[in-house]
């Protein structure tokens, strides 16, 4: 899913380290893996240990691999199978696109920034990449709320009229527009600069630079936490609690069709609740750490500040590949669609060199997905 940014880094979840510059009283943030005391950088933190770096490379690489594979598969099966063309699934695709954006555009650079200890990607990416992740997390959060409210409307108030595809498209477009506006401070209040290190060395860093005092950054961080985490989770928790209570007490008077629909609704709601729970728990350590940093600046001077931040960030980023696993585990339609795609890939690979001599097998492979549509 979801880089929500609290603390002085606000939404700059991926690109974050804190500098306390006594000359300008600004709180700057980037992903530079150091701690700071006054005007002096401390480079020898735990993330510089070879063993730690190997673990970080493995962790980030695993998240990227699973995230790209799983979210791409979700997007593909919804596109390919017509019986998955529902409003809820279109919103799930929107979540997958946002997570895919984080996996491809943000995490590789975060890993390299942490390992190198310096921003090596130039001026333009300093503005683009933090903005991209902030945008993606806003999209994920808003979409989770939209899904919850749509199901609340249809289940709790028995509104059988489903959201039209045109309205679904409008909602998705508005989600991206609103997210782009909310994430804009990450690109506006940013600076690509260099810091001098003794003796006679300098490093390039990508930092936040807020006007006036550092209070501006703290206010924005707390507001972002409430808007991106606290308030949305409150709304989602309330709506799903009402939905679950409604489904638990539901008794269908006769009619096997109504009972089947009730069971499908219950299974889908379980899956969506699991998605929200994973999102909330994966981000909780990171948000807690960020808020602690906001109100206790002495945390900056901890030797393992960068390592703690990175561990909590990795935990948060696990949400970007968890959703496809939940879909495959808890939803029969997705499970069947995933199996159909994997079987077709296996069949196509198995054709090997025989594909030239057996054109009839190629034709069968081309229609493979079509054959499985009715079984999803």
N, C-alpha and C positions, 0 to 999 in steps of 0.2 A: 501497500500500500502505500505514506504517509510520512519529511524532516520538519517537524515542528520545532520552533525555536523559542527557547526561553532564555532567561539570563541575558547578559549583555549581547549575546549573539543573536538574540531574537530568533528569527527563523533561519538563521544561517547555520543549520544543524550540521552540515557537512564541513563547513569551512570555519573552524572556530578555534581560536586560542585567545587568551585575554592579555592585553598589555595595559599597564597602568603608567602612562606617560605623565610625569609631573610637569612637563612643560606646557601642555595644552589642556589638561584635565579632561581629555576625551577617553571614553572606554572603547578601545578598538578590538575587533575580534577577527580571527582568521583560523585556519586549521593548522597553523604553524605549531608543531608539537614541542613546545617549550613551556616552562613556567617563567614567571617574571617576578623580580623583586626590585621595586623602584624602577630605575632605568636600565637594569642589568639583566640580560637574558641568561638563563641557565640551560645549557644545551644537553647536559648529561642526565637525561631522564630515562625511565625504564623502557620507553619505546625505542631507544637506541641499542638495546641489547639484541644480539643476533637471534637468540632463541625466541624472544618476544616478537621480533619482526617476522620470523618464519610463521609463527602462529597467526599473526595479523594478516599476512599474505594468504594463508590458507582460509581464514575465516571470511575475509572480504571476497576472495575468489569463489568460494562456495556459495555465498549469497548472490553474487553476480550471476553465476552459472544457473543456479536454481531459479533465480528471479527472471532472467531472460527466457529460459526454457519454459517455465510454468506459465508466465503471463502471456507469452507469445502463443502458447497452446490454447489458453482460454480465448484469446482474441480470434484465433483461427477457427475453433470449433463452433463458436457462436456465429461467425460469418458463414461457415460451411453448412451447418445443419439448420434447416428452416424451422424445425420444432423448438429450437432454442431462441428464436427471434421473438423474445418477450421483452417488455419494458424493464423488468428486473434484471434480466441478463444483459441488456444494453447498458444499464448502469454498472453492472459488474465489469463489463468490458471497459467502461470509463475508468474504474478503479485499476484495472490491469494496465491500461495505457499510462496512467500516472505512475504506477510502480515501475513499469518498464522504463519510463523517463529517468527515474532515480537510478535504476540499475545500470543504464547505459551511459548517462551523461554526468552522473555525480560520483558514484562509488569508486570507479577507477581512479579518478583524480583525487578523491579523498585519501585513498590508500597511498598513492604516490606522494602526496603532500606530507602525509604522516611519516613516511619512510625517509624522504629527502630532508624534511625540516625546512623547506623553502618553497616558495611559490615559483614554479618554473614554467608556467603555462601562459604567461603574457598578460597584457593589460585587458584585452577584450574578455577572455574567459574569467577573469577576476570578477567581472560584473555579471556575466551570463550564467555561470554555473550555480552560484548561491541562489540567484533568482529562479533558476529552473527547479531546484529542489524545493524552495519555498512554494513555488507555484504548484508542484506536484502534490505536496502535502495538503495544501488548501483544497485542491481538487478532491483528494481522497476523503478528507473530513466532511466536506460539503456533500459529497455523493453518498457517504454512509448515512448522513442525516436525511437526505432526500429519499433514499430507499426505505428507511425506517418510517418516515411520515407517509409515504405512499402506501405501504402495507398497513399502517395504522388506520388510514382512511378506508381502505377496502375491507379490512377484517373487523375492526372494532365497530365501525359505523355501517357495515354491510353495504358499501357502495360498490355495486357490481360493475358499474361503468368504469372500465379500465382507462388508464391514461393512454391517449393516442400516441402513435409513433411521432407524429409531428410535434406534439407537446413535449414528448420525451426529448426530441432533438433540441427544442428550444431550451429546455431545462439544462441539458448538457452544455449547450453553448453559453448560457448565462453562468453556469458553474465555472467554466474556464475564464470568462470575462471577469467575474467577481474575484476569482483566485488571482488573476493577473494584477488586479488593482491592489488587493491585499498584500501581495508579495512585492509590490513595486519598491517599498523602502529598502529592500535588500540590494537593489541595483542603484538606487538614487544615493543613499548614504553609504558610500563605499569608496575606498581609496586603495590604489595600487602603488606601493611605495617601498622604500628600502630602509633597513635599519643597520646602523653601524655596529660592528662587533669588534672588540679588542682582540688581537692587535691589528688594526688596519684592514679589517675585513667587513664585508657588508652582505646582507641577504635581502632578497625580494620577498615581500609579504603582501597578502591580500587581506585587508582589514575593513571593518566598519568604521565610518567616521561620521558622527552625529554632530549637528550644530549645537553650540552652547555647551552646557555641562553634560557630564555623563548621566545625569538624571533622565535625560531624554531617552537614552537607550534602555534604561531600566524600566521606565514607564511603558515603552513600546513592548519590551519583553514580557512584562506581566500582562499587558493587554492581549498580546498574542497567545499567551498561555491560556487565558480565560476564553478567548474566542476560538482557539483551535483545539483545546483539550477539555477544559472544565465544562463550559457551556454545551458543546456538542455531545459530550458523553452523558451529561445530565438529560438532554433531550432524548437521546437514543435509549438510555436506560429506562426512562419513563414510558416511551412508546412501546418498547418491546415487553416491558412488564405488563402493560395493559393488554397487549396482543396475547401474551402467554396466558394471562388470567382468562381472557376470553376463550381461547382455544381449549384450555383445561376444563372449563365448565360447559363447553359446547356439547350438546346432544342433538344429533340429527334425527328428526322424526321420520322414520322410514327412508326409503330412497337410497340405494347403494351408491348412486352417483354423487350425492351430496356428501356421503361419508368418505368416498374416495377423494373428493376435492378437499375435504377437511384434513385428511391424512397428508395430502400433498402440501397443503398450506403449513401444517405443523412441522413437516420435515424441512421445508424451505426456511421457515422461521428459525428452526434450530440451527441451520447452517449459517444464516445471517447473524444470529446472536453470537455464534462461535467466532465469526469474522470480527465482530466488534470487540469481543472479549480479548482476542489475541492482539488486536490493535491497541487496546487500552493497556494491557499488561506489558507488552513489548516497549511501549513508550513511557511507562510510569517511572522506571529507574532514571531514564535520561531527563525527564521533566523535573523529577525531585532533585537531581544533582544540579540542574540549571538554576532552579529556584534557590537552592542552598548557596550557590555561587553568587547569585544576585544580592543576597543579604549578608553574606559573610565573605568579604574579599580576601581574608587570610587563606582561603582554600587555594588561591592562586599560587601560593608559595610552597604548596605540598610538592614533594619530590615526584610523586606518582600522579600528579594532576592530569597530565596528558594520557597516561595509561588508563586511569579511571574514566576519563571522558571517552576514550576510544572504545573501551569495553561496553559502556552504556550506549554508545552510538551503534555498535555492532548489534546489541540486543534490540535496539529500536528498528534497525534495518532488516531484521529477520521478518518483520511484518510484510516486507515487499515480496517474499516468496511463499509466505504461509497460506495466503488465500487460495491459490490453485490446489494446494494439498487438501485444504478443507473442502473445496468443491468436489474433488475426486473421492474423498472419503465419505462425505455426508450427503451427496446428491447423486442419485442413480443416473439421471440424464447426462451429467458431466462425466461420470465414471464410464458410461457406455461410449460417449463421444471420444473421450481420451483413448479408450481401448480400441475403438475403430480406427483412429488416426495412427496409433502405434502399430496396429496390425497391417495397415496399408503400407506404412513405411517398411516394415519387415518384409512384406510380400514383394515390394518393389526392389528392395535390396537383394532378395533371394533370387530374383530373375537373372541377375548377373549377366554373363556373356550370352545366355540363351535368349536374351531379348531380341536380338537381331534375327535369329532363326525361328522364333515363335511369336509372330506378331499378334496371334490370337491371345497370348498371355498378356501382352502389353495392354490390349483393349480391356481385358478383364481387370487389370490393375488400375487403369484409368477410372473405371467405374466402381472401384472398391468403396470409396466413401459414399457414393450414391446408394450402393447396396445396403450399407449399414444405417442409413438415415432412418429407415422405418423401425429399426431396432433400438433407437436411442430413447 
